[in-house]
Amino acid sequence: MLELKKVTKTFGDTIAVNNVSLTFAPGQMVGIIGRSGAGKSTLLRLINRLAGVSEGRISFGDTDVGALEGKALRAWRARCAMIFQQFNLVNRLDVLTNVMIGRIGTAATLPVMLKRFPAEDRANAAMALDRLDLLSQALQRADTLSGGQQQRVAIARALMQKPSLILADEPIASLDPRNARLVMDALRTINRQDKITVITNLHTLDAARAYCDRVVGMAHGHVVFDGTPSQLTSSVIQEIYGDDTETAVDENLTSTMTGTSPAGRQMEAAH
C-alpha cells in the first residue's frame, strides 16, 4: 500500500503540494484532476522521488520512500514506473530498443548502454509491444511513430520494469481523441489484467470518469476531493476548477472514449 502523510513540497515561497494525506490500495486505477498548477505533476514526482518532500512522509509498505538512496532509490524508481506527457523516447533508436531500455533500473548499466540485451529481455519487450498492438513497428525508429504510438511504446517500456505502480503524468494531454482512447485503454487493461496500481494525472474530467475507479481532485496544492466519479457533483467540480470549469470537459473526447473500440467495449462489459 502506498501512503502519503501530511506531504508538503515548497519551491522557495511557492507551496506546490500542501499537507496532502492519501492512501492508495493495491490494484486501484486513480485519476488526479485539477487545473494547471494545482500540484498534480509535483505530487507524482514526489512519489517517484524525482523530487524530495519538504515535509511529511511517503511510504510503500514498510519502506520509507523519502529515506531511499543509491541502489535502493534506483530500485524504487524501477518499481514505480513513470510515464511522461513528452514520451521521453530516444528518437534515433528503434522501438524495440527503446522498450528494452526500461531494464536500465534493474540491469547492469554498461550492457544496456551498449545495447547488449539478453534474449529474455528481447522476448519480454516483444511481448509488451504485442500487448499494445505495436509489434509490427518494433524495428522502426521511434521518431517515425505517431504521438499515440510513442506513448504506447513508453507504456511498454514501463512494463519492462516489472513495476508495482505506474505513474502517468498527463499521458494524453498532447494526443488527439482517438489516440487518447488507445492510451487510456492500454493503461486500464494493464491495471485490470496485471493488478498494477495506476495513478494518472488528467487535465479534464472525461477520461477520469470513463476509466478511473477513484478520482482525486486538487486545487492550489490541496486535495479538495477524493471519491468515485459518480460523486463529482457540479459543486465539487467548481471547487476543483474554479472559473475554468468549461475547460475541464471535452465532449469530443468523451464521445470517443465511450464504447467505440472493441477493447473499450470489452472493458465496460467487465464492470
N, C-alpha and C positions, 0 to 999 in steps of 0.2 A: 504494500500500500504506500502511495506517495502522499506525504503530508507536509503542508506549509503552515507554520505557526508564526503569526504576527510578523510577516515578512515585509520589510521596507527597503526600498532602494532609492537613494538620492544621487543626483548628479549636480554637485555644487548646491545651489539654493533650490533646485528643482526636485520635487518629490515625484518620481515616476511610478513607483508602486508604494502604496500607503497602507501598512498594517493589515496585510492580507493573510487570512487563515482559510485554507481549503484542504479537503481530503479527497483523493481520487482512488476509488476502489479498482482492483484489477479488472481488466476487460471492458471498461467503460469507453464510450466514444463521447467526448465532451467538446462542445463548441464554445469558444470565448469570443464574445462580441462586444462592440463598442466603437466609438468614434476614433479617428486617428489621434494618437497622443493619449489615449485612455490608459496605456500601460500594458497592453496585451503582449506586444513583442518583448518588452523588457521582462515580463513575467516568465515567458518561455525561456529566455536567455538565462535567467536566474536558475531555473530548474536544470538546464543543461550545463550550468556553470561556465557559460561564455561570459557571464558577469557574476560578480560576487555580491551577496546581500550586504546591506548596510546594517540592518538589524533583523533579528528573528532567526528562524531555523527551517531548513528544508531537510526532510529525512525520507528514506525509502527503506521500509522495513526497519532493520536495526542500524542502517547506515546513515551517518550524518554527512549529507552531501556537501555541505559547506566546509567540512574538515578534510576533504579528499585532496591529495596531492600526487604528483608524479604518475606512476604506473596505475595507481588506484583511480585517479581522476580520468586518465585516458580510458580505462575500462568502463567507468561510469558513462562517459560520452559515447562509447560504443553501445552500451546497454540502453542508452537514452538517445535514440537516433533523432536527428534534426533535419527537417525538410524546409527549404527556404523558398521565398517567392521568386528569387532570381535563379533557381535551379542549381547554380554552382557546379556545373559540369565542366570538364576540360574539353573545350571545343575541338581541339585538333586530334583528340583520341577517339577511337571507335566506341560505340555504345557498350559493347561487352566489357572493355577495359574500364570504362567509367563505372560500371556496376561493380566490378571486382575491386576497385579502389575502396569500396566500403569495408574491405577487410583490413584497412590500414590501422584501425584502432586495436585490433586483436592479433594481427600477424606481425612478423618482423618487418621493420620499415624498409630496409635496403632491397629485399626481393620485390616488394611492392613498387618501390621507386623505379626499379629496373624492369618492371612488368613481367616478373618471373612468378607466375601464379601456378599453384599445383592443380592437377586435373580436377580434384574435388571442387575447388573454387570455381573453375570454369563451368563445371556441370551445374553447380548451385546458381551461378549467375545466369546461365541459360534458362534454368527452370524459373527463376524470378522474372526474367523477361517474358517467358512464355505465359506466365500467370497474368502479366499486364498487356498481353497481346502485342508484344514488341520483338519477338524472337526473330522475325524476318528482317528487322533493322539492326541486328546485333553487330554487323561488321561495317555499318555506316559511321561516318564521322558524326559526332554529337551535334555539331552546328548545322547539319543538313535536316534535322528534325524540326517539326513544328513545336511551338511552345508547350502545348499539351503533351506531346510525346516526350519532350525533355523532362517535364515534371514527373511523368510516369517512370522515366529512367531514374530520376532522383529517388523515387519511392522504391524501385528495385534495388538501388544501391543501399538504401536504408535497411532493406530486408537482409542484405548480406551481413549486416552487423549482428543479426540474430537478437534484435532488441526486445526488451520488456516493455518499453514505452516508445511511441513515435510522437514527436512534437512537430507540428506542421504550422509554420509561420506564414499566414496569408497565402496558402498554396494555390489559390485560384484567382487571386486579385488581378493578374495580368492576362487572364485567359478569356476567350470567348465562351458563350454559354455551353456549347456542345463539349468543348474540351474541359470546361469546369465540371460538367457532369461526369465525364470519364474519370477525371482525377478523384472526385468525391466518391464515385462508385468503387474505385480501387481501394481507397482508404477504408471505406465501410466494409468491403469484402475481407480485407486483411484483419480488421478489428474483429469481425464475427467468426471467421474461419480459424484464425490463428490465436484468438483471445488476447491480442495485443492491445493494451491501452493506447488510445489515440486522443491527443489533446490538440485541437486545431484552432488557430485564430481565424476569424472570419469577419470581413468588413460589413457584410449585410446579413439580415435575418434569414433570408430564404434558404441558404444551404444548411444553416443550423437547424431550422425547422424540419427540413427534408431528411437530414442524415443523422442528427445527434440525439442521443438518449437524454442528454443533460446539457443545459446551457448556463454559462456563467457570464453575467453582464458586468462590464467595468466602465467607470466614469471617473475621470480625474484621479486615477491611481487606486481607487477604492473598488471593492466588489459591492455592487448595488443590487444584484440579483443572482440567485443560484437555485435553479429548478428545472422543470421539464419544459419543452417547447410549448405545450398547451397552457402553461401558466404565464406566458408572455402576453400580458394584457396591454392595452393601449397606454395605460398609465405607467406601467413598467418600461415600455419602450420609450416613452417620453423621458423618463428618468435616465435611461441609458444614453439616448441620442440627443436629448435636448431639442434645439431648433433644427437639427439635421435629420429629423425623423423620416422625411421623404427619401433621403439618400440611402436609408437603411433597407429599402425594399426595391428589388429589381424584378419586376413582373415577368420580363423576358426570361430571366434566369430561372424563376420559379416554374414557369410552364415547361421549360426544357428539362428540368430536373424531376418532374413528377411523372414517372411511369413511361417515358418514351423509349428507353433502352431495354433490351432483354434482361441485362444484369440488374437494372433498376427495378423492373417488374418482379424479378425473382426475389430481390431483397424485400420488397414491400410484401410479397406473399409470405415471407418468413416471419413477419410480425405476428 
